[in-house]
């Protein structure tokens, strides 16, 4: 089992920055990839950014150049630094983790990010 606890959401004005954190615990040795997804009202959940155990990252086109995913292995934590935020970035952001022991990913509880215009 893997547990994911998120923190760092909030309200920010257009152009501002926020950093989300996702702390993993439990069977962290089994994690092969972690990522951030988001879901806006009335829309499907979409991938924002991912990072593999080897450090390879990928981003949605809509956030490239503005968001950065990173990790601190010593703290078992993944971060999403969000800069130049836009109102369309408003959503609930979810951390997830893919494990070698389960087919379905683990999910965090979700963090609301609201960008005011």
Buried (B, 14 or more C-beta within 10 A) or exposed (E): EBEBEBBBBEEBEEEBEBBBBBBBEBBBEBBEBBBBBBBBEEEEBEBBBBBBBEEEEBBBEEBEEBBBBBBEEEEBBBBBBBBEBBEEBBBBBBBBBBBEEEEEBBBBEBBEBBBEE
